[in-house]
């Protein structure tokens, strides 16, 4: 049986953070905050500090289409911009917003294919008109590529989204910190500041938790003294999440490990192994006392050779009992 080495922390610190008690940074969002510790967390030169997220309670109070997520504008005919109000939308709300805007609906009628989950813009005018997807930000929401080129819709012509509409605009919550960049990478950046990725598996209005399906990420902290923690909460596109005045809580775990230079910077503790003895116990033969044939007395001189004093006394007691029984008979 093989045993995996264990890594044991020398000591640990838990920091519970309430967003309402932290300092908001210049962005003005409570998802961009600074926490000043009253008691700093430190480690020595021969020690290493690790950080991980223990728990998170994050309200789903953000909108799926908003200025903060930069996914709420459609530009047409170069100079006209349709701005979607920051709020939660379903697909019917999106279609109604297009058709209820008098300027846009004068040129285009908008329809939705529910089976294919695609939008179609039909030119109502006798002149061609352009939808400037290259300058728009709502492309992915209505089923067009993020880097879609401008499309000229001819008179009485139409254009249908190439992809499906995507109203799940926030796939995950990324917890970012100034303390995490030593052993974490992302496809967007090399060394990353992502401290933890949290899945968004609920609808708007519910509480998002760091649950069992989320892998617990452990980051190595480069600094040996921590007294200030900067945190940011973004979506998968690095956009700060706007919680619209609702607060949240997060708990961080700091663990200090010894650095063993001869063992790749870790102190490994092997579990004790118990040795199994497979040999049979040795049989010890005890000599029996012989009976003297002439007077029927028992000669135990050979039996008592090479014995300890305790063994000698024990055997003498047994022999005396035997003699007593024989005399009574």
C-alpha positions as CSV (number, residue, x, y, z in Angstrom):
1,X,0.0,0.0,0.0
2,X,1.4,3.4,-1.0
3,X,1.1,6.5,1.2
4,X,0.8,10.1,0.0
5,X,2.8,12.7,1.9
6,X,0.8,15.2,3.9
7,X,1.4,18.9,4.1
8,X,0.6,20.4,7.5
9,X,0.2,24.1,8.2
10,X,2.1,25.5,11.1
11,X,-0.7,28.0,11.9
12,X,-3.7,29.7,10.2
13,X,-5.7,32.9,10.3
14,X,-9.4,33.4,9.2
15,X,-10.5,36.8,8.0
16,X,-14.3,37.4,7.8
17,X,-15.2,40.3,5.5
18,X,-18.5,42.2,5.2
19,X,-18.6,44.5,2.2
20,X,-20.5,47.2,4.2
21,X,-17.5,47.4,6.6
22,X,-14.9,47.7,3.9
23,X,-13.7,50.8,2.0
24,X,-14.9,51.2,-1.6
25,X,-12.3,52.1,-4.2
26,X,-12.5,54.9,-6.7
27,X,-14.9,53.0,-9.0
28,X,-17.7,53.5,-6.5
29,X,-18.7,49.8,-6.6
30,X,-18.9,47.8,-3.4
31,X,-17.4,44.9,-5.5
32,X,-14.2,46.9,-5.7
33,X,-13.0,47.3,-2.1
34,X,-10.1,47.5,0.3
35,X,-9.9,45.8,3.7
36,X,-7.4,47.1,6.3
37,X,-6.6,44.5,8.9
38,X,-6.3,45.6,12.5
39,X,-3.8,42.7,13.1
40,X,-1.5,42.0,10.3
41,X,-0.7,38.4,9.1
42,X,3.0,37.7,8.8
43,X,5.3,34.8,8.1
44,X,9.1,34.4,8.4
45,X,11.7,34.0,5.7
46,X,11.7,30.3,6.0
47,X,7.9,30.2,5.8
48,X,5.3,30.4,3.0
49,X,1.8,32.0,3.1
50,X,-1.2,30.5,1.3
51,X,-4.6,32.1,0.8
52,X,-7.9,30.5,-0.2
53,X,-11.6,31.4,0.0
54,X,-13.5,29.6,2.7
55,X,-17.0,30.8,2.0
56,X,-18.9,33.4,-0.1
57,X,-22.5,34.7,0.1
58,X,-23.0,36.8,-3.0
59,X,-26.5,38.1,-3.9
60,X,-27.7,37.9,-7.5
61,X,-28.8,41.5,-7.6
62,X,-26.9,42.5,-10.7
63,X,-28.6,42.9,-14.2
64,X,-27.9,40.7,-17.2
65,X,-27.9,43.8,-19.5
66,X,-26.3,47.0,-18.1
67,X,-23.9,49.8,-18.7
68,X,-21.5,48.2,-16.2
69,X,-21.3,45.0,-18.2
70,X,-21.0,47.1,-21.4
71,X,-23.6,45.0,-23.3
72,X,-26.5,47.5,-23.8
73,X,-26.0,49.5,-26.9
74,X,-26.9,49.0,-30.6
75,X,-25.6,51.5,-33.2
76,X,-27.3,51.9,-36.6
77,X,-26.7,54.1,-39.6
78,X,-23.4,55.2,-38.0
79,X,-24.7,58.0,-35.8
80,X,-27.8,56.6,-34.1
81,X,-27.5,54.6,-30.9
82,X,-30.2,52.6,-29.1
83,X,-29.3,52.4,-25.4
84,X,-30.9,49.7,-23.4
85,X,-31.7,50.6,-19.9
86,X,-29.8,48.7,-17.2
87,X,-32.1,46.0,-15.9
88,X,-33.0,42.3,-16.2
89,X,-34.3,41.2,-19.6
90,X,-35.9,38.1,-21.0
91,X,-36.1,37.6,-24.7
92,X,-39.6,39.1,-25.0
93,X,-38.4,42.2,-23.2
94,X,-35.5,42.6,-25.7
95,X,-37.9,42.3,-28.7
96,X,-40.3,44.8,-27.1
97,X,-37.5,47.3,-26.5
98,X,-36.5,47.2,-30.2
99,X,-40.1,47.6,-31.4
100,X,-41.1,50.2,-28.9
101,X,-38.3,52.6,-29.7
102,X,-39.9,54.9,-32.3
103,X,-36.7,55.8,-34.1
104,X,-35.4,52.3,-34.5
105,X,-38.8,50.7,-35.3
106,X,-39.4,53.3,-38.0
107,X,-36.6,51.6,-39.9
108,X,-36.6,48.0,-38.7
109,X,-39.1,45.6,-37.4
110,X,-37.8,43.0,-34.9
111,X,-39.0,39.4,-34.6
112,X,-37.9,36.3,-32.7
113,X,-37.9,32.7,-33.7
114,X,-38.5,30.9,-30.4
115,X,-37.5,27.4,-31.8
116,X,-34.2,28.6,-33.1
117,X,-33.6,31.3,-30.4
118,X,-32.7,33.8,-33.0
119,X,-33.6,37.4,-33.8
120,X,-34.4,38.9,-37.3
121,X,-34.3,42.5,-38.2
122,X,-36.4,43.4,-41.3
123,X,-35.9,46.7,-43.2
124,X,-39.2,48.5,-43.4
125,X,-37.8,51.4,-45.5
126,X,-37.3,51.8,-49.2
127,X,-33.7,52.6,-48.6
128,X,-30.9,50.4,-47.3
129,X,-29.8,50.9,-43.7
130,X,-26.8,49.8,-41.7
131,X,-26.6,48.1,-38.4
132,X,-23.2,48.9,-37.0
133,X,-22.3,45.8,-35.0
134,X,-18.6,46.9,-35.0
135,X,-19.6,49.8,-32.7
136,X,-22.3,48.0,-30.7
137,X,-22.0,46.2,-27.4
138,X,-25.2,44.2,-27.3
139,X,-24.1,41.8,-30.1
140,X,-23.7,38.6,-28.0
141,X,-27.1,39.2,-26.2
142,X,-29.0,39.2,-29.5
143,X,-27.0,36.4,-31.2
144,X,-24.3,38.1,-33.1
145,X,-20.5,37.7,-32.8
146,X,-18.7,40.1,-30.5
147,X,-16.5,41.2,-33.4
148,X,-19.3,41.1,-36.0
149,X,-18.8,43.5,-38.9
150,X,-21.3,46.1,-39.9
151,X,-24.3,44.7,-41.9
152,X,-26.1,46.7,-44.6
153,X,-29.7,45.6,-44.8
154,X,-31.2,46.3,-48.2
155,X,-34.6,47.8,-48.8
156,X,-37.2,45.2,-47.7
157,X,-34.3,42.9,-46.8
158,X,-33.5,41.3,-43.4
159,X,-30.7,40.0,-41.3
160,X,-30.9,37.1,-38.8
161,X,-28.5,36.5,-35.9
162,X,-25.8,33.9,-36.8
163,X,-25.8,32.5,-33.2
164,X,-28.4,32.0,-30.6
165,X,-29.4,34.8,-28.2
166,X,-27.5,34.7,-24.9
167,X,-29.2,36.3,-21.9
168,X,-27.0,34.4,-19.4
169,X,-24.4,37.2,-19.6
170,X,-22.7,36.4,-16.3
171,X,-21.4,32.9,-16.3
172,X,-19.2,33.0,-13.2
173,X,-18.0,35.3,-10.4
174,X,-14.3,35.8,-10.4
175,X,-12.8,36.9,-7.0
176,X,-9.7,38.8,-7.7
177,X,-7.1,40.0,-5.1
178,X,-3.8,41.8,-5.0
179,X,-2.4,38.9,-3.1
180,X,-2.9,36.2,-5.7
181,X,-0.6,36.0,-8.7
182,X,2.2,33.5,-7.9
183,X,0.8,30.2,-9.1
184,X,-2.4,31.2,-10.9
185,X,-2.8,31.7,-14.7
186,X,-5.7,32.4,-17.0
187,X,-6.2,32.3,-20.8
188,X,-6.6,36.0,-20.8
189,X,-3.5,36.8,-18.8
190,X,-0.3,35.1,-17.8
191,X,-0.1,35.4,-14.1
192,X,-3.6,36.1,-12.9
193,X,-5.1,37.9,-9.9
194,X,-8.0,35.4,-9.7
195,X,-8.3,34.1,-6.2
196,X,-11.4,32.0,-6.7
197,X,-13.9,31.2,-9.5
198,X,-17.5,30.8,-8.3
199,X,-20.2,29.3,-10.5
200,X,-23.5,31.2,-11.1
201,X,-26.0,28.4,-11.0
202,X,-29.1,30.3,-9.9
203,X,-31.5,32.9,-11.3
204,X,-31.8,36.5,-10.4
205,X,-33.0,37.3,-6.9
206,X,-31.3,34.3,-5.2
207,X,-28.1,34.0,-3.2
208,X,-24.9,32.7,-4.9
209,X,-22.8,30.5,-2.6
210,X,-19.3,29.0,-3.0
211,X,-20.6,25.4,-3.1
212,X,-19.2,21.9,-3.2
213,X,-19.0,21.8,-7.0
214,X,-16.6,24.8,-7.0
215,X,-13.0,23.7,-6.8
216,X,-11.2,25.3,-3.9
217,X,-8.3,27.2,-5.2
218,X,-5.1,27.8,-3.1
219,X,-2.8,30.7,-4.0
220,X,0.7,31.4,-2.9
221,X,1.2,34.9,-1.5
222,X,4.4,36.6,-2.4
223,X,4.4,39.1,0.5
224,X,5.5,38.1,4.0
225,X,3.4,40.6,5.7
226,X,-0.3,41.2,5.0
227,X,-2.1,44.2,6.5
228,X,-4.2,45.4,3.4
229,X,-6.4,43.2,1.2
230,X,-7.8,44.5,-2.1
231,X,-10.7,42.6,-3.6
232,X,-12.6,42.8,-6.9
233,X,-15.5,40.8,-8.1
234,X,-15.9,40.6,-11.9
235,X,-17.7,38.5,-14.5
236,X,-15.8,36.2,-16.9
237,X,-15.1,39.3,-19.1
238,X,-13.2,41.2,-16.3
239,X,-16.2,43.6,-15.9
240,X,-16.9,44.7,-12.4
241,X,-20.3,43.5,-11.1
242,X,-22.8,46.1,-10.0
243,X,-24.8,44.8,-7.0
244,X,-27.0,47.9,-7.0
245,X,-26.4,48.6,-3.3
246,X,-26.8,45.1,-1.9
247,X,-24.0,43.9,0.4
248,X,-22.2,40.5,0.5
249,X,-19.8,38.5,2.8
250,X,-16.7,36.5,2.1
251,X,-14.3,34.6,4.4
252,X,-10.6,34.1,3.6
253,X,-8.2,31.5,5.0
254,X,-4.5,32.2,5.5
255,X,-2.2,29.3,6.2
256,X,1.5,29.4,7.0
257,X,3.8,26.5,5.9
258,X,7.4,25.8,6.6
259,X,9.8,25.9,3.7
260,X,12.2,23.0,3.6
261,X,14.9,23.8,1.1
262,X,15.8,20.2,0.6
263,X,12.2,19.3,-0.2
264,X,11.0,21.7,-2.8
265,X,9.8,24.3,-0.3
266,X,7.5,22.0,1.7
267,X,7.5,20.2,5.0
268,X,6.1,16.7,4.3
269,X,4.9,14.5,7.1
270,X,4.8,10.8,6.3
271,X,2.1,8.8,8.1
272,X,3.5,6.2,10.5
273,X,3.4,2.7,9.0
274,X,2.8,-0.3,11.2
275,X,5.0,-3.4,10.5
276,X,3.0,-6.6,10.1
277,X,4.8,-9.7,11.6
278,X,4.0,-12.8,9.6
279,X,6.1,-15.3,11.5
280,X,4.6,-18.0,13.7
281,X,5.4,-17.8,17.5
282,X,8.2,-20.1,18.5
283,X,7.2,-23.2,20.4
284,X,9.0,-23.6,23.7
285,X,9.2,-27.2,25.0
286,X,9.1,-27.5,28.8
287,X,10.8,-30.6,30.2
288,X,8.5,-32.9,32.2
289,X,9.6,-34.2,35.6
290,X,10.4,-38.0,35.6
291,X,9.0,-40.5,38.1
292,X,11.6,-42.5,40.1
293,X,10.7,-46.1,39.7
294,X,12.0,-47.3,43.1
295,X,10.1,-45.1,45.5
296,X,7.6,-43.6,43.1
297,X,9.0,-40.1,43.9
298,X,9.2,-37.5,41.3
299,X,12.6,-36.4,40.2
300,X,12.5,-32.8,39.0
301,X,16.1,-32.1,39.0
302,X,16.3,-31.9,35.3
303,X,13.1,-29.9,34.9
304,X,14.4,-27.2,37.3
305,X,17.7,-26.7,35.6
306,X,18.3,-23.4,33.8
307,X,15.2,-21.8,35.3
308,X,14.8,-18.5,37.1
309,X,14.1,-18.3,40.7
310,X,10.5,-17.4,40.1
311,X,10.0,-20.3,37.7
312,X,11.6,-22.6,40.2
313,X,9.3,-21.6,43.0
314,X,6.2,-21.9,40.7
315,X,7.1,-25.4,39.6
316,X,7.9,-26.4,43.2
317,X,4.4,-25.3,44.3
318,X,2.8,-27.4,41.5
319,X,4.8,-30.4,42.4
320,X,3.9,-30.1,46.1
321,X,0.2,-30.1,45.2
322,X,0.6,-33.2,43.1
323,X,2.4,-35.0,45.9
324,X,-0.4,-34.0,48.4
325,X,-3.0,-35.4,46.1
326,X,-1.1,-38.7,45.6
327,X,-0.7,-39.2,49.3
328,X,-4.4,-38.6,50.0
329,X,-5.2,-41.4,47.5
